[in-house]
Amino acid sequence: MKELIFDQPGIPQEVLYLKDSEMPQPKAQEVLIRVKARNINPSDIMFIRGMYGITPKLPSSAGFEASGVVEKGDEAGKVAVGTRVMFTAVGTWKEYVCIPAAGVIPIPAQMSDEVACQAFVNPMTAYGMIEESGLKSGEWLLLTAGASAFGKFAIQMAKAKGIRVAATVRHESQKQLLMDLGAELVINTSTEKLAKLIFEKTVVGVDVVFDAVGGDLGVKALSCLKQKGRMLVFGALALENLSINSGLLIFKNLRIEGFWLSTWVEELSTEQRMMAFQRVFGFLMQEESKVDVAAIYPLSEFKAALSAYEQAGRNGKILFVSE
């Protein structure tokens, strides 16, 4: 089988290469999956660069999320051959993968592979963060990197709960796209002053910030919080840490917390986890829900796919699909 792997951490275009490897063989409680679609998430890039919360065991494949078809079922017969499934694993940028049967999720018949392969990380993170935030109808949420896949999911889910959303973008062309999804205020931080427009719109500031960027933009977003506001940090797209103004934290009584989907899911009860999946999948299958795909590539064209992923102003996911 073919797989994308790297022998040392680094810039993906420089360290990834396509390799012919032996077909994996499932153990007693595992299934063999022929992978049909995988997406590229920021966490995948961070993992390859050695900057993620999980350290790669080299040599390693990349990718955490995918969809496919079961080629060999588990011995207990819990997952039948031919079942379309979505799953998460360390290393999905390959043609075949073995994972525990208990870790696969059957794909609803009406859901495409292209949607299923991005049905967990971003929509579940958006759902989990909204739940964790405790935001109520009428309260304000500010999203950095609003045009990201996560941002688009979060806008739609927040709007459905009556939460008012402000979002940042870096390209003017992305403004109307987010307004159409339900954001009330979209700010181009390349040309507009974030805090000025936030306080003009909200008067007292936003209740919660979801920050995916860090660095200078994260600091500016923090200043947009109202008294006793809360920032949930879940990404570092700027590859720079937040430079915290201690006085701002003290005098406005602000809170900054991290959010990692893996930890959040692990702490859910079985009933809570099933409810979360049902709500997220229900959202994804609604006709009005928007799940964008910008382009698809075979694994062999990974350099072109990575270049497309890095394109400024991109709208929609870049996917690896089976050839």
C-alpha positions as CSV (number, residue, x, y, z in Angstrom):
1,M,0.0,0.0,0.0
2,K,1.0,3.6,-0.4
3,E,1.4,6.0,2.5
4,L,2.7,9.5,3.2
5,I,5.3,9.3,6.0
6,F,8.1,11.4,7.5
7,D,11.3,10.4,9.2
8,Q,11.9,13.6,11.1
9,P,9.8,16.6,12.1
10,G,9.8,19.6,9.8
11,I,7.9,21.6,7.2
12,P,5.5,19.1,5.5
13,Q,6.6,19.8,1.9
14,E,10.2,19.1,2.9
15,V,9.9,16.0,5.1
16,L,6.9,14.1,3.7
17,Y,7.4,11.4,1.1
18,L,5.2,8.7,-0.5
19,K,6.3,5.2,0.3
20,D,5.2,1.6,-0.7
21,S,4.6,-0.3,2.6
22,E,3.3,-3.7,3.6
23,M,-0.4,-4.1,4.0
24,P,-1.3,-3.9,7.7
25,Q,-3.0,-6.9,9.3
26,P,-5.8,-6.4,11.8
27,K,-5.5,-8.0,15.3
28,A,-8.3,-9.8,17.0
29,Q,-10.4,-6.8,18.0
30,E,-9.4,-4.6,15.0
31,V,-10.8,-3.9,11.6
32,L,-8.9,-3.2,8.3
33,I,-10.2,-0.1,6.6
34,R,-9.6,1.0,3.0
35,V,-9.3,4.7,3.4
36,K,-11.3,6.7,0.9
37,A,-11.0,10.3,2.1
38,R,-8.9,12.3,4.5
39,N,-8.7,16.0,5.2
40,I,-5.9,18.4,6.1
41,N,-6.3,20.1,9.4
42,P,-3.9,22.5,11.2
43,S,-3.3,19.8,13.8
44,D,-1.9,17.6,11.1
45,I,0.6,20.2,10.1
46,M,1.6,20.9,13.7
47,F,2.0,17.1,14.2
48,I,4.4,16.8,11.3
49,R,6.4,19.8,12.6
50,G,6.7,18.3,16.0
51,M,4.6,21.1,17.6
52,Y,1.5,19.2,18.6
53,G,0.4,17.7,21.9
54,I,1.1,14.1,20.5
55,T,4.7,13.3,19.7
56,P,5.2,11.3,16.5
57,K,6.8,7.9,16.8
58,L,9.2,8.1,13.8
59,P,8.9,7.1,11.1
60,S,5.3,8.2,11.1
61,S,2.4,8.8,8.8
62,A,0.3,11.9,9.3
63,G,-3.4,12.8,9.5
64,F,-5.9,12.2,12.3
65,E,-9.2,12.0,10.6
66,A,-10.6,9.9,7.7
67,S,-13.5,7.9,6.2
68,G,-13.4,4.6,4.4
69,V,-14.8,1.1,4.0
70,V,-14.2,-2.0,6.2
71,E,-12.3,-4.6,4.2
72,K,-11.8,-7.1,7.1
73,G,-14.2,-7.2,10.0
74,D,-13.2,-7.9,13.6
75,E,-13.5,-11.5,15.0
76,A,-16.4,-10.6,17.2
77,G,-18.4,-9.6,14.1
78,K,-19.3,-6.2,15.6
79,V,-18.4,-4.4,12.3
80,A,-19.3,-6.1,9.1
81,V,-17.2,-6.0,5.9
82,G,-18.4,-3.3,3.5
83,T,-19.5,-0.9,6.3
84,R,-18.7,2.7,5.5
85,V,-17.1,4.2,8.6
86,M,-15.5,7.4,9.8
87,F,-12.7,7.3,12.4
88,T,-9.8,9.1,14.0
89,A,-6.3,7.6,14.3
90,V,-2.7,8.7,14.3
91,G,-1.7,8.3,10.6
92,T,-4.6,8.3,8.2
93,W,-2.7,9.6,5.1
94,K,-2.3,6.1,3.8
95,E,-4.4,3.6,1.7
96,Y,-5.2,1.1,4.5
97,V,-5.3,1.4,8.3
98,C,-6.1,-1.0,11.2
99,I,-7.9,0.4,14.2
100,P,-10.0,-1.1,17.1
101,A,-13.5,-2.0,16.0
102,A,-14.8,0.0,18.9
103,G,-13.3,3.2,17.5
104,V,-15.2,3.3,14.2
105,I,-18.4,5.2,13.6
106,P,-20.8,4.0,10.8
107,I,-21.4,6.7,8.3
108,P,-25.1,7.6,7.7
109,A,-26.3,6.5,4.3
110,Q,-26.9,10.1,3.1
111,M,-23.5,11.4,4.2
112,S,-20.7,11.5,1.5
113,D,-17.2,10.3,2.2
114,E,-16.0,13.9,1.7
115,V,-18.2,15.1,4.5
116,A,-17.6,12.1,6.7
117,C,-13.9,12.5,6.7
118,Q,-14.2,15.9,8.3
119,A,-17.2,15.1,10.5
120,F,-15.3,14.8,13.8
121,V,-12.4,17.2,14.6
122,N,-13.8,20.5,13.5
123,P,-17.6,20.1,14.1
124,M,-17.0,18.2,17.4
125,T,-14.6,20.9,18.6
126,A,-17.1,23.6,17.7
127,Y,-19.9,21.8,19.4
128,G,-17.7,21.0,22.5
129,M,-16.5,24.5,22.9
130,I,-19.9,26.0,22.6
131,E,-21.2,23.6,25.3
132,E,-18.1,24.3,27.5
133,S,-18.5,28.1,27.1
134,G,-22.0,28.1,28.6
135,L,-23.0,30.8,26.2
136,K,-26.7,31.7,26.1
137,S,-29.0,33.1,23.5
138,G,-28.2,36.8,23.0
139,E,-24.7,36.7,24.3
140,W,-21.6,37.5,22.1
141,L,-19.0,35.1,20.9
142,L,-15.8,36.3,19.1
143,L,-14.0,33.8,16.8
144,T,-10.5,34.4,15.5
145,A,-9.8,32.7,12.1
146,G,-13.5,32.9,11.4
147,A,-13.2,31.6,7.8
148,S,-11.5,28.3,8.9
149,A,-13.5,25.1,8.8
150,F,-13.9,25.3,12.5
151,G,-15.1,28.9,12.4
152,K,-17.7,28.1,9.8
153,F,-19.1,25.2,11.9
154,A,-19.0,27.4,15.1
155,I,-20.9,30.2,13.4
156,Q,-23.7,27.9,12.2
157,M,-24.0,26.1,15.5
158,A,-23.9,29.3,17.6
159,K,-26.5,30.9,15.4
160,A,-28.8,27.9,15.9
161,K,-28.7,28.6,19.6
162,G,-29.3,32.3,19.3
163,I,-25.7,33.2,20.2
164,R,-24.5,36.4,18.5
165,V,-21.2,35.9,16.6
166,A,-18.4,38.2,15.6
167,A,-15.5,36.8,13.6
168,T,-12.1,37.9,12.2
169,V,-10.8,37.3,8.7
170,R,-7.8,38.5,6.8
171,H,-9.4,38.8,3.3
172,E,-12.3,41.1,2.3
173,S,-13.7,38.4,0.1
174,Q,-14.4,36.2,3.2
175,K,-16.7,38.8,4.9
176,Q,-19.9,38.1,3.1
177,L,-19.4,34.4,3.2
178,L,-19.4,34.5,7.0
179,M,-22.3,36.9,7.2
180,D,-24.3,34.5,5.0
181,L,-23.6,31.8,7.6
182,G,-24.9,33.8,10.4
183,A,-22.1,36.1,11.8
184,E,-23.4,39.5,12.7
185,L,-20.0,41.2,12.6
186,V,-17.0,40.2,10.5
187,I,-13.8,42.2,10.8
188,N,-10.9,42.2,8.4
189,T,-8.0,42.5,10.8
190,S,-5.7,43.4,7.8
191,T,-7.4,46.7,7.4
192,E,-9.8,47.3,10.4
193,K,-9.3,47.8,14.1
194,L,-10.7,44.8,15.9
195,A,-11.4,46.3,19.4
196,K,-12.9,49.5,18.0
197,L,-15.5,47.7,15.9
198,I,-16.2,45.1,18.6
199,F,-17.0,47.8,21.2
200,E,-19.0,49.9,18.7
201,K,-21.2,46.9,18.1
202,T,-21.4,45.3,21.6
203,V,-20.8,48.4,23.8
204,V,-19.4,46.3,26.7
205,G,-17.4,43.7,24.8
206,V,-17.9,40.0,24.0
207,D,-18.8,37.4,26.5
208,V,-16.4,34.7,25.2
209,V,-13.5,34.4,22.7
210,F,-12.6,31.2,20.9
211,D,-9.0,31.8,19.8
212,A,-7.3,29.6,17.1
213,V,-4.5,32.0,16.3
214,G,-2.5,33.2,19.3
215,G,0.2,35.8,18.9
216,D,-0.8,39.4,18.3
217,L,-4.3,38.7,17.1
218,G,-5.0,36.6,20.2
219,V,-3.9,39.5,22.4
220,K,-6.2,41.9,20.5
221,A,-9.1,39.4,20.9
222,L,-8.5,39.1,24.6
223,S,-8.9,42.9,24.9
224,C,-12.4,42.6,23.4
225,L,-13.8,40.7,26.3
226,K,-16.3,42.2,28.7
227,Q,-15.8,42.3,32.4
228,K,-15.5,38.7,33.7
229,G,-15.2,37.4,30.1
230,R,-13.6,34.1,29.1
231,M,-11.2,33.1,26.4
232,L,-10.9,29.5,25.2
233,V,-7.6,28.8,23.4
234,F,-7.5,25.8,21.1
235,G,-5.0,26.6,18.4
236,A,-1.8,28.6,17.6
237,L,-2.0,29.2,13.8
238,A,0.4,32.2,14.2
239,L,3.0,29.9,15.8
240,E,3.4,32.6,18.4
241,N,2.4,32.5,22.1
242,L,0.0,35.0,23.6
243,S,1.8,37.9,25.3
244,I,-0.6,38.5,28.2
245,N,-1.3,41.9,29.7
246,S,-1.5,41.0,33.4
247,G,-3.3,44.2,34.3
248,L,-6.1,43.4,31.7
249,L,-6.6,40.0,33.4
250,I,-6.7,41.5,36.9
251,F,-8.8,44.6,36.4
252,K,-11.3,43.0,34.1
253,N,-11.3,39.6,36.0
254,L,-10.8,37.6,32.8
255,R,-10.2,33.9,32.4
256,I,-8.0,32.1,29.8
257,E,-8.4,28.4,29.4
258,G,-7.1,25.8,27.0
259,F,-9.4,23.4,25.1
260,W,-8.3,20.1,23.5
261,L,-11.0,17.9,21.9
262,S,-9.4,14.6,23.0
263,T,-9.5,15.6,26.7
264,W,-13.0,16.9,26.4
265,V,-14.4,13.8,24.8
266,E,-12.6,11.5,27.2
267,E,-14.3,13.3,30.2
268,L,-17.8,12.7,28.7
269,S,-20.0,9.9,29.9
270,T,-21.1,7.3,27.3
271,E,-24.5,9.0,27.2
272,Q,-23.0,12.5,26.8
273,R,-20.7,11.2,24.0
274,M,-23.5,9.6,22.1
275,M,-25.6,12.8,22.4
276,A,-22.7,14.9,21.1
277,F,-22.3,12.6,18.1
278,Q,-26.0,12.6,17.3
279,R,-26.2,16.4,17.5
280,V,-23.1,16.9,15.4
281,F,-24.2,14.4,12.7
282,G,-27.7,15.8,12.8
283,F,-26.2,19.2,12.1
284,L,-24.0,18.0,9.2
285,M,-26.9,16.3,7.5
286,Q,-29.2,19.3,7.6
287,E,-29.8,20.6,4.1
288,E,-28.9,24.2,5.1
289,S,-25.6,23.2,6.8
290,K,-22.5,24.2,4.8
291,V,-19.6,21.9,4.6
292,D,-17.1,23.3,2.1
293,V,-14.5,21.4,0.1
294,A,-12.1,23.5,-1.9
295,A,-10.2,20.8,-3.7
296,I,-9.4,17.1,-3.7
297,Y,-6.1,15.4,-4.5
298,P,-4.7,11.8,-4.6
299,L,-2.0,11.0,-2.1
300,S,0.6,11.1,-4.9
301,E,-0.1,14.8,-5.4
302,F,0.5,15.7,-1.7
303,K,2.8,18.6,-2.5
304,A,0.1,20.2,-4.7
305,A,-2.4,19.5,-2.0
306,L,-0.2,21.2,0.7
307,S,0.3,24.2,-1.5
308,A,-3.5,24.5,-2.0
309,Y,-3.9,24.2,1.8
310,E,-1.6,27.1,2.3
311,Q,-3.3,29.4,-0.3
312,A,-4.3,32.7,1.2
313,G,-8.0,33.3,1.4
314,R,-8.8,29.6,0.8
315,N,-12.5,28.7,1.4
316,G,-13.1,25.0,2.1
317,K,-11.1,21.9,3.0
318,I,-8.4,20.3,1.0
319,L,-8.9,16.5,0.9
320,F,-6.8,13.5,0.0
321,V,-9.0,10.9,-1.8
322,S,-8.3,7.4,-3.1
323,E,-7.1,7.1,-6.6
